[in-house]
Amino acid sequence: MTVTLADVAARAQVSPATVSRVLNGNYPVAAATRERVLRAVDELDYVLNGPASALAAATSDLVGILVNDIADPFFGIMAGAIQAEIGGPGGRAGGERLAVVCNTGGSPERELTYLTLLQRQRAAAVVLTGGAVEDAPHAAAVAAKLRRLAEAGTRVVLCGRPPAPEAEAVALTFGNRDGARELTDHLIGLGHRRLGYIAGPQERTTTRHRLEGHRAALSAAGIDADPQWTVHGRYDRRSGYEATKELLRRDPSLTAVVAANDTVALGACAALRESGLRIPKDISVVGFDDLPFSADAVPSLTTVRLPLAEAGARAGRIATGREEPPPGRIATVRGELMVRESSGLPRA
């Protein structure tokens, strides 16, 4: 037999209206009364009608997390940390929040679709992870969606994504330029002057920022950034493999390969070994992100550690109102250079 709101009211010895106020959290109720109602809810195992409740309240207990690829550790780590922080009591009437991970596959269209669906569900919060697409019409469309979400009471947090000036959102950005510059400075300090670069997709902000940091280091050292030393591809192992083969075809004298991320670096290492080159004796390889496998790769990978779990956890706390937004609603999460076995002196 289905338990009704009237059953809860009878058990708690209050009116149905009081039960509704407690469950929706949209009206002040005495602490003792609230506790009595929640105890009755537990005893009767009453299930709140989520969609109907969301219509009555400003928002639901749903939190949306947008990722490009949940199978990519970069996004998986952040999504897991965000979910860990939003889980547990804290939703309306002290209930659990529901985390929904939306996998866009890197599609701008899917990103907008998910934002629309979360708006319809009156999500309590939305967290967008990773770089943004550098396309003016799309950026304007996303900003408009985020504004409408914020106006409806949804907290919006960008994690590892540049600020959206036209949107009411908190931004935790990653120090991609500085990290990339420090990584290339490390190789230049070892004596490398011929550095191949495997960049990510051209339309992504993360790609541009990391490439700018790399080129800034080259420029400061008086090294010309030869266009043939840069190849763009996806942020995956196969792309790293194919791009490295292309770099070696263009210039077999390269002494180092800088990869867009650690997964790309693994593909680069495979291509170099297949070509008979030893790492780092013949050629150095560096990555970015310090994903879990980086220290256990053979040789272990020199990279820039981004505190992905820490950033995700902070985004989750801000999204649920458990931590105040940073001053100006923007904070930069900086990386740390991790020097390991994959980088060394250039061959003579």
C-alpha positions as CSV (number, residue, x, y, z in Angstrom):
1,M,0.0,0.0,0.0
2,T,1.3,3.4,-1.0
3,V,2.1,5.7,1.9
4,T,0.7,9.2,1.4
5,L,1.5,12.6,2.7
6,A,-1.7,12.4,4.8
7,D,-0.3,9.2,6.5
8,V,2.9,11.1,7.4
9,A,0.8,14.0,8.8
10,A,-1.3,11.6,10.9
11,R,1.8,9.8,12.3
12,A,3.6,13.1,13.1
13,Q,0.3,14.6,14.5
14,V,0.6,17.7,12.3
15,S,-1.3,19.0,9.3
16,P,-0.5,17.9,5.7
17,A,0.5,21.5,5.0
18,T,3.1,21.3,7.7
19,V,4.5,18.1,6.2
20,S,4.7,19.7,2.8
21,R,6.5,22.7,4.2
22,V,9.1,20.5,6.0
23,L,9.8,18.4,2.9
24,N,10.0,21.3,0.5
25,G,12.0,23.4,2.8
26,N,10.3,26.6,1.5
27,Y,8.8,27.8,4.8
28,P,10.1,28.1,8.4
29,V,9.0,25.2,10.7
30,A,9.9,24.8,14.4
31,A,12.9,22.4,14.9
32,A,10.9,20.0,17.1
33,T,8.1,19.8,14.5
34,R,10.5,19.3,11.7
35,E,12.2,16.5,13.6
36,R,8.9,14.8,14.3
37,V,7.9,15.0,10.6
38,L,11.2,13.6,9.4
39,R,11.0,10.7,11.9
40,A,7.5,9.9,10.6
41,V,8.9,9.9,7.0
42,D,11.6,7.4,8.0
43,E,9.2,5.2,10.0
44,L,6.7,5.0,7.1
45,D,9.4,4.9,4.4
46,Y,7.6,7.7,2.6
47,V,9.0,8.6,-0.8
48,L,8.7,12.2,-1.9
49,N,7.4,12.9,-5.4
50,G,10.5,14.5,-6.8
51,P,9.1,16.3,-9.9
52,A,6.0,17.5,-8.1
53,S,8.1,18.7,-5.2
54,A,10.5,20.5,-7.5
55,L,7.6,22.4,-9.0
56,A,6.6,23.6,-5.5
57,A,10.2,24.5,-4.5
58,A,12.7,26.7,-6.3
59,T,15.0,23.8,-7.1
60,S,15.2,20.0,-6.9
61,D,17.8,17.9,-5.1
62,L,19.5,17.1,-8.5
63,V,23.0,18.2,-9.2
64,G,24.3,17.9,-12.8
65,I,28.0,17.3,-13.6
66,L,29.0,17.8,-17.2
67,V,32.1,16.0,-18.5
68,N,33.6,15.4,-21.9
69,D,34.5,11.7,-21.4
70,I,33.8,9.9,-18.1
71,A,36.2,7.2,-19.3
72,D,39.1,9.7,-19.3
73,P,40.7,9.8,-15.8
74,F,41.0,13.6,-16.0
75,F,37.2,13.9,-16.0
76,G,36.5,10.8,-13.9
77,I,38.6,12.0,-11.0
78,M,36.9,15.4,-10.9
79,A,33.4,13.9,-11.3
80,G,34.1,11.4,-8.5
81,A,35.3,14.2,-6.1
82,I,32.4,16.4,-7.0
83,Q,29.9,13.6,-6.3
84,A,31.6,12.7,-3.0
85,E,31.0,16.3,-1.8
86,I,27.4,16.6,-2.8
87,G,26.4,13.2,-1.5
88,G,24.7,12.7,1.8
89,P,22.2,14.8,3.7
90,G,22.0,18.4,2.8
91,G,19.3,18.6,0.2
92,R,15.8,19.9,0.8
93,A,14.4,18.8,4.1
94,G,17.8,17.2,4.9
95,G,17.4,14.6,2.2
96,E,20.0,13.1,-0.1
97,R,21.1,14.9,-3.3
98,L,21.1,13.1,-6.6
99,A,24.2,13.5,-8.8
100,V,23.7,13.0,-12.5
101,V,26.9,12.8,-14.7
102,C,26.2,14.0,-18.2
103,N,28.8,12.7,-20.8
104,T,28.9,15.2,-23.7
105,G,31.5,13.3,-25.8
106,G,33.0,16.7,-26.5
107,S,29.9,17.7,-28.5
108,P,28.9,21.4,-28.1
109,E,25.4,20.4,-29.1
110,R,25.1,17.8,-26.3
111,E,26.5,20.3,-23.8
112,L,23.6,22.7,-24.6
113,T,21.1,19.9,-24.6
114,Y,22.2,18.7,-21.1
115,L,22.0,22.3,-19.8
116,T,18.5,22.6,-21.1
117,L,17.4,19.3,-19.5
118,L,19.0,20.3,-16.2
119,Q,17.1,23.6,-16.4
120,R,13.9,21.7,-16.9
121,Q,14.6,19.6,-13.9
122,R,15.3,22.7,-11.8
123,A,18.7,21.4,-10.8
124,A,20.0,22.6,-7.5
125,A,23.5,23.0,-9.0
126,V,25.4,22.4,-12.2
127,V,29.1,21.9,-12.5
128,L,30.8,22.1,-15.9
129,T,34.3,20.5,-16.0
130,G,37.2,20.8,-18.5
131,G,38.0,23.3,-21.2
132,A,35.4,25.2,-23.2
133,V,34.9,25.2,-27.0
134,E,36.3,28.3,-28.6
135,D,33.3,29.2,-30.8
136,A,31.7,32.6,-30.3
137,P,28.1,31.5,-31.0
138,H,28.4,28.5,-28.8
139,A,30.0,30.4,-26.0
140,A,27.1,32.9,-26.2
141,A,24.5,30.1,-26.1
142,V,26.2,28.5,-23.1
143,A,26.4,31.8,-21.2
144,A,22.7,32.4,-21.9
145,K,21.8,29.0,-20.5
146,L,24.0,29.5,-17.4
147,R,22.3,32.9,-16.8
148,R,18.9,31.3,-16.9
149,L,19.9,28.6,-14.6
150,A,21.3,31.1,-12.1
151,E,18.2,33.3,-12.3
152,A,16.1,30.2,-11.4
153,G,18.2,29.6,-8.3
154,T,20.7,27.0,-9.6
155,R,24.3,27.3,-8.4
156,V,26.7,27.1,-11.4
157,V,30.4,26.2,-11.0
158,L,33.0,25.9,-13.7
159,C,35.8,23.5,-12.7
160,G,38.9,23.6,-14.9
161,R,37.2,25.9,-17.3
162,P,37.8,29.6,-18.0
163,P,35.4,32.1,-16.6
164,A,32.2,32.9,-18.5
165,P,31.9,36.7,-18.1
166,E,28.3,36.9,-19.2
167,A,27.2,34.1,-16.9
168,E,26.5,34.1,-13.1
169,A,29.1,31.3,-12.4
170,V,31.9,30.6,-10.1
171,A,35.1,29.6,-12.0
172,L,37.9,27.4,-10.7
173,T,40.4,27.7,-13.5
174,F,43.5,25.6,-14.0
175,G,47.0,27.2,-14.5
176,N,47.5,25.6,-17.9
177,R,49.7,28.3,-19.3
178,D,52.1,28.5,-16.3
179,G,52.3,24.7,-16.0
180,A,53.1,24.3,-19.7
181,R,55.7,27.0,-19.6
182,E,57.4,25.4,-16.5
183,L,57.4,22.0,-18.2
184,T,59.1,23.4,-21.3
185,D,61.5,25.4,-19.2
186,H,62.5,22.2,-17.6
187,L,63.4,20.6,-20.9
188,I,65.2,23.8,-22.1
189,G,67.2,23.8,-18.9
190,L,68.4,20.3,-19.6
191,G,69.7,21.5,-23.0
192,H,66.9,20.6,-25.4
193,R,66.4,22.9,-28.4
194,R,64.4,20.8,-30.8
195,L,61.1,20.0,-29.1
196,G,58.1,18.5,-30.8
197,Y,54.7,19.4,-29.4
198,I,51.5,17.3,-29.6
199,A,48.6,19.6,-29.0
200,G,45.0,18.8,-28.3
201,P,42.0,19.7,-30.4
202,Q,42.4,23.2,-31.9
203,E,38.9,24.4,-30.7
204,R,39.5,23.8,-27.0
205,T,40.6,26.5,-24.5
206,T,42.9,24.0,-22.7
207,T,44.7,23.3,-25.9
208,R,45.4,27.0,-26.6
209,H,46.4,27.8,-23.1
210,R,48.9,25.0,-22.8
211,L,50.3,25.7,-26.3
212,E,50.7,29.3,-25.4
213,G,52.7,28.4,-22.3
214,H,54.9,26.1,-24.3
215,R,55.7,28.8,-26.9
216,A,56.3,31.4,-24.3
217,A,59.0,29.3,-22.8
218,L,60.6,28.8,-26.3
219,S,60.4,32.5,-27.0
220,A,62.0,33.4,-23.7
221,A,64.9,31.1,-24.5
222,G,65.3,32.5,-28.0
223,I,64.1,29.3,-29.7
224,D,62.0,29.7,-32.8
225,A,58.7,27.7,-32.6
226,D,59.0,25.9,-36.0
227,P,55.4,25.2,-37.2
228,Q,56.4,21.7,-38.3
229,W,57.1,20.8,-34.6
230,T,53.4,21.1,-33.6
231,V,50.8,18.5,-34.4
232,H,47.1,18.7,-33.2
233,G,45.0,15.7,-32.3
234,R,42.6,14.3,-29.7
235,Y,43.4,13.9,-26.1
236,D,43.9,10.2,-26.3
237,R,46.6,7.5,-26.7
238,R,46.1,6.8,-30.3
239,S,46.5,10.5,-31.2
240,G,49.7,10.6,-29.3
241,Y,51.0,7.6,-31.2
242,E,50.0,8.9,-34.6
243,A,51.2,12.5,-33.9
244,T,54.6,11.2,-32.8
245,K,55.1,9.2,-35.9
246,E,54.3,12.4,-37.9
247,L,56.7,14.5,-35.9
248,L,59.5,12.0,-36.4
249,R,58.7,12.0,-40.2
250,R,58.9,15.8,-40.2
251,D,62.1,16.0,-38.1
252,P,64.0,12.9,-37.0
253,S,66.4,15.1,-35.1
254,L,63.9,16.1,-32.3
255,T,65.3,15.5,-28.8
256,A,62.1,15.9,-26.9
257,V,58.3,15.4,-27.3
258,V,55.9,17.6,-25.2
259,A,52.5,15.9,-25.0
260,A,49.2,17.7,-24.4
261,N,48.4,15.3,-21.5
262,D,49.6,12.1,-19.9
263,T,47.4,9.8,-22.0
264,V,48.8,11.4,-25.2
265,A,52.3,10.9,-23.8
266,L,51.7,7.2,-23.4
267,G,50.9,7.0,-27.1
268,A,54.0,9.0,-27.9
269,C,56.2,6.6,-25.8
270,A,54.8,3.6,-27.7
271,A,55.6,5.2,-31.1
272,L,59.1,6.1,-30.0
273,R,59.9,2.6,-28.7
274,E,58.5,1.2,-32.0
275,S,60.9,3.5,-33.8
276,G,63.8,2.1,-31.9
277,L,64.3,5.2,-29.7
278,R,65.1,4.9,-26.0
279,I,63.5,7.2,-23.4
280,P,65.1,9.4,-22.2
281,K,68.5,8.4,-23.5
282,D,67.6,9.1,-27.2
283,I,64.6,11.4,-26.7
284,S,62.7,12.8,-23.7
285,V,58.9,12.8,-23.2
286,V,56.8,14.9,-20.9
287,G,53.0,15.0,-20.3
288,F,50.5,17.0,-18.3
289,D,47.9,16.4,-15.5
290,D,49.8,13.7,-13.5
291,L,47.1,11.1,-14.0
292,P,47.3,8.0,-11.7
293,F,49.3,5.9,-14.1
294,S,52.0,8.5,-14.8
295,A,54.3,7.5,-11.9
296,D,54.0,3.8,-12.8
297,A,54.7,4.2,-16.5
298,V,58.0,2.8,-17.7
299,P,59.9,5.1,-17.6
300,S,57.9,7.1,-15.1
301,L,56.5,10.3,-16.7
302,T,57.7,13.8,-16.1
303,T,54.5,15.9,-16.0
304,V,52.6,18.7,-14.3
305,R,50.4,17.6,-11.5
306,L,47.0,19.3,-11.5
307,P,45.1,18.7,-8.2
308,L,42.0,17.3,-9.9
309,A,40.5,15.7,-6.9
310,E,41.0,18.7,-4.7
311,A,39.5,21.1,-7.4
312,G,36.5,18.8,-7.9
313,A,35.9,18.6,-4.1
314,R,36.0,22.3,-3.8
315,A,33.6,22.7,-6.8
316,G,31.3,20.3,-5.1
317,R,31.3,22.2,-1.8
318,I,30.7,25.5,-3.6
319,A,27.9,24.0,-5.7
320,T,26.1,22.8,-2.5
321,G,26.7,26.1,-0.6
322,R,29.0,24.4,1.9
323,E,31.9,26.7,0.9
324,E,31.9,30.4,0.0
325,P,32.9,31.3,-3.6
326,P,36.4,32.8,-3.9
327,P,36.8,36.6,-4.1
328,G,35.5,37.8,-7.4
329,R,34.0,34.3,-8.0
330,I,37.3,33.2,-9.7
331,A,40.2,31.2,-8.4
332,T,43.2,29.7,-10.2
333,V,44.2,26.1,-9.4
334,R,48.0,25.9,-10.1
335,G,49.9,22.8,-11.1
336,E,53.2,21.4,-9.8
337,L,56.1,20.1,-11.9
338,M,56.8,16.4,-11.3
339,V,60.3,15.6,-12.6
340,R,60.6,11.8,-13.3
341,E,62.6,9.4,-15.4
342,S,61.1,10.2,-18.9
343,S,63.1,13.5,-19.2
344,G,66.9,13.8,-19.4
345,L,69.8,15.4,-21.2
346,P,69.5,15.6,-25.0
347,R,71.6,13.1,-27.0
348,A,74.9,14.5,-28.3
